[in-house]
Amino acid sequence: MQKVCIAVHHDLLAAALAVKKVERPLSTPETLQACAQRYQAPDAPYPAWYLFGCQQKGVQGLVNLYTRQGKSVFLCPDHLLHRHVEADMIDVQLCTLPDLLYAEFLSQGKKIVGYLPASFASKAFLANKLQGQKGNKFLPVQRVYTKDSDPFLPAANIKFWIIKAPYGSAGKSSTGIPYTVWKAEYLQEKLPKLLAKLHGEQLLICSEFIVTHDPYAACADHVVHKMPFFSLPGYGVKAYGQYCQKFISHCNWDALEKKHVLPLGDFIKKTTITTGKINTIKLFPEFMQALSFHQGCVIFSVDFMVPPDGIPRFLESNKLAATFAEKFDPHLPPLIDYYASRSLYT
């Protein structure tokens, strides 16, 4: 019987199991017992949906689907994953696998699914990869600075900029510092001091603040699309269905005018979430082709915005984004279930 290890980020696994900390890998019987218990839990968080499914949401989950395919499945927190793990296949969709450990597993003949290099966590790295696929038109005007960079903005005709770190999410850097939105003149004045505060190899991303005026969202001026994608060897990158999430907000322009700089959370007013269809987006097939640097058997989501010219602008991709158990397209199963049904056959 083929043995499958599902490696999970330790915090996500603890949340899925409703415990404070996971001290060791779970055996196959323990994994199946947890699956039976958590599948019925109506208040389970999304990591539990990914692993154990959810009857109410119509999600089967990785453990159920792999088990039904005749595999012996066990769970392992990512920090306890090691080169001697006893498994024929290792699923790392729900964690980041160190590149050296990935190479070691391949040398042992183990099958790896759900893998993207750790470097994909960097927004600066993702932008470079998109440029490498001739995707310049799909990037905002932006520049990555170090402490030694010349303190000048990359373009003079852009009125508003957003400052962010290469690593972070939900409008904050990985250290919790919020992204900030600036009027161009004020940012140019303060940029030398911002760069002087950088240490060592720290990077700072200065990116055009995109205004949307979305005709499908009451002309909202800040609409972020989150679209699920999958990559399969030999098939390239494909959008999963025709529906995406839309995070619709309006901006506090009066406050920015008065203060010249605002944390992103203060500039963006209350957000509502709905769904949208990608067939309304100009050049979406070309945009999708530019994402082909995501390779292997993996699922991920892409955040992008669509300004009035209709050309998507890439923000970032994320394989841990919490959308894989949602069913946006009524004709398709949740993406996590599609992934589990394909990963054993790639």
N, C-alpha and C positions, 0 to 999 in steps of 0.2 A: 504493500500500500504506500502510495506517495505521501511523504510528510511535508506539510506546508506550515511555515512559520510566518505569522503576521506580526511584523515589528511595528510598534506604535509609539509615538512620542509619549514620554512617561506621564506628562500632565494630561494628555488626551485619554490615555488608557485609564488613569486614576478616575477621571471624570466619567468615563464609560462604565466603570465598575462601581461607581459611587463610593470610593474609598479615598483616603487622604494621600496614600502613597502605595505604589506597587513595588514590593521588595524583591520579587523573583519572577521568572517566567511562569506562566500557568501551564499545567499539563493539559493534554487533550480532554480528559474527563472534566477537569475544572473549567476549561474553556466552554465546553458544551453545556455545563451546568449554568454558567454565567449567561450564556446565550438564551437558555430557556427562561431564566428569571428576568432578564432585562428586555427581552422581546415584548413582554406584556406590560412593561412599565410605561404608563402614559406620560410621565413627566421626565423621561430620560433626555439627556442632552444629545446634541448631534453626533458626538463620537460614538455613542451607543447605537445610534441609527446606522452608522457606517458599518460597525462590527456585527451587531446582533439583529439589525433590522427593527422594524416597528410595524406592528399590525395595523395600527391606526393610520399610519402614513403610507402603507402599502409598499414598504421597503423590506427586502429580504436580508440584506447585509452580507458581508464577506464570509463570516463563519458559516452561516446557513448554506450559502451557495457552494462554497468549497466542499463542505461536508456532504452535500447532496451529490456532488460529483465523485464521491468515493474517496476523498482525501482525508488524511488524519491531520487535523488543524490544531495548532496551539498558538498562544499569544505571548509576546515578549516585549517588555519595555525597551525602548531604543538604547538606553544607556547600559543595558545588560547584554546587548547583542555582541557576539564575539566570533572569531574566525572558526571556532570549533562547533558552532551550532549544528545540531543534528537535524538537518532538513534538506529535502531535495529542491524545494522552491522557497524563496523568501520574498514576501510581499512588503515593500517599503513605501507604499503609497501614503501612509499616514505618519511618516517620519522623514528625516533627512539622514541618508546613509553616507558616512564618510567615504571619500573617493578611494582611499587605500583599502578600506574594508570591502568596497565594491569590487575592486580589482582582485582581491584575495578570493572572494566568493566565485568570481568568474574562473579563476585559475583552478578551482576545485570542481568545476563543472556544474555548479549550482545555477539554477534558473532564477533570475532576478526580475521582478516586475515592480512597476510604480516608482522607478528610479529617475531622478533628475539630479545632476551634480549640485553640490552645496552652493556653488557660485551663482546658481539661478535665484538665490534669495536676494541678490543685490540688484536694485533698480538700475544702477549704472551699467552693470554687466548685461542685463537684459536689453538695454538700449543699444549697446554695442552689437549684440547679436542680431537685433532687428536691422540695424544698419548694414550688417554683413549679408542680409538677405534682400538688399536693395529696398529696404523699407523706410527710407528717410522721410518720405512724405507722410508716414503714419506716426511720426514722433512730434511732440511739441518742440518749439524752439527751446533749447536748453544747453546748459554747460555744466560739466563736473569740475569743481574747484578743489585744489589742495591749498595748504598754507603758503605755497610758493607761487600760486597762480597770479597772473596779472588781474587786478581787481576791477575788471570792466565787464559790463553786461554784454551778452552775445548779440543783441540787436537793439537798435535805438527806437524802433517804431512800435514797441510793445509797451503798453501802459501799466500792466499789472503782472507781478511775478509771484511764484510760490517757491519758498525755500524748504527743502526736505533733506533727509538723510537717505543714504542708499539702502539702509535696513530699517524697516518699520512697517506699520499698518494702522488702519483706522485713524489716519491723520496724525500719527505720532511716530517718532523715531523709536528704535529698540530700547533706548534709555528712558523713554517716556516724555521726552521734550516734544511739544506739539509743532507741527508744520506751521509756517507763518506765511501770510499773504502781504505783499508790499506794493505800494505805489512805486513806479519805476524811478522817479527822481530821488525819492527818499532812500531806496535800496542802493542806488549808485553812490549816494553819499556815505552810507554805512557799510558798504561791502568791504572796504579795507579792514575795518575793525572785526567784521565777522570772520574773515579769513585768518586774521592774526590770532584768533582764539582756537584755531584748529591745531591739533597736536599729532605729531608723527605722520601716520598714513591716513589720518581722517580725511573723509571726503564730504563735500557739500554740493548738493544738486540745486541749481537755480533754473527753474523751468517756467516757461510761459504759462500764465494762469488762463485756462481756456474758458471762454464764455460760450454757452450753447444756444440759447434762444430756441429750445426744442419745440417744434410745432406739434409734436405728439404728446407734450407734457405741459400744456397751457403756457408755452413759451418760457418755461423755467430756464434760468440762466446758469444752473449748475446741475447737470444730469450725468451721472456715472452709470455706464452699462457694465454689467458683470455677466459674461457669456461663458458657459461650460464648453470645453473642448476635450477631445481625446486624440491620442496618438497611438497607432498600431504599426509595427514593422511591416513595411511593404505597402501601407495605405496612406502614410503621411498624417498630417494634422487635419482633423475635421471638426466643424462645429457640431455639437450634439443637439440636433433639432433646430427649430426656427425661433425659439423663444429665449429671451434673456431677462435678467432682473434689471430694473431701472431704479436708481436711487435719486430721487427728485428733490432738489433744494432750491432756495432762492438766497441770494447773497445780500449782506448788509453793506451796501455801497456807501450809505451815509456815514456809518461808523468808520469805514476805511478812509473816507475823505477827510474826516476830522483827525484821526489818529495816525494815518499814513502806513501803519502796520498793525495787523491783527493776527492772533492765533487762528488757525483754520476753523476750529470749533466755534469761535465767536463770529467769524465772518459768514459761515454757512448756517443758515437758519434751519428750522425743523425739517427733517428729511422724511419723506414718505417713500415707501417701496411698492413697486408694482411690476408688471411684466411688459415686455415690448417684443416686437418681431423684427428680426434682423433683415428681412427682405425689403425694409424701407431704407436701408443704409447703403449709400453709394459706395462702390468699390469694395464691398465686404469680401467677395471671393479673393480679390488680390491681397487684401489685408490678412485673410486667413492663410494664404500661401506664404506670406512673409513670416508667419509664426512657425515655419517648418523646422526651425532650430530645436524645437521640442521634439525629442526622438525617443523611441522605445515604446513599451507598453505602459502608458501613464495617462491619467486624467488631470486636468487643471482648469482653472478659470482665468479669464483675462478681463481686467478692468480697462475700459476705454471710454472716451468722450467723443461726441460728434458736434463740432462747431458748425456755424451756418454754411460753410463751404461743402458740407456733407461728407468730408473725408475723415474716417476714424482716426483718433489720436491715441496711441498706446500709452497706458500708464504703468501697468505691471501685470505679471502673471503669477499665479499662486496655486500650488497643488494641495494646499491644506485649507483652502477657502471653504466656508460652510454652505455649500450649495449642492453637493453631490447627492444628497438624499431627498432633495426637493424635486417635485414632478411638475416642470413648467410646460412641457409639451404633452398634451393629453394622449398622443398616439405612441409615446415612448415610456419605457420604465425609467425609474430614477437612474441617474448616471452611474452611481456606485454599483448597482446591480448589473448594468450593461458591462461595466469594467470587469466584474468578477466572472461573468459568463464568457468573456473573451480571453482573459489573461492566461488561462491554463492552456490555450491552444495557439499562442503566438510563438 
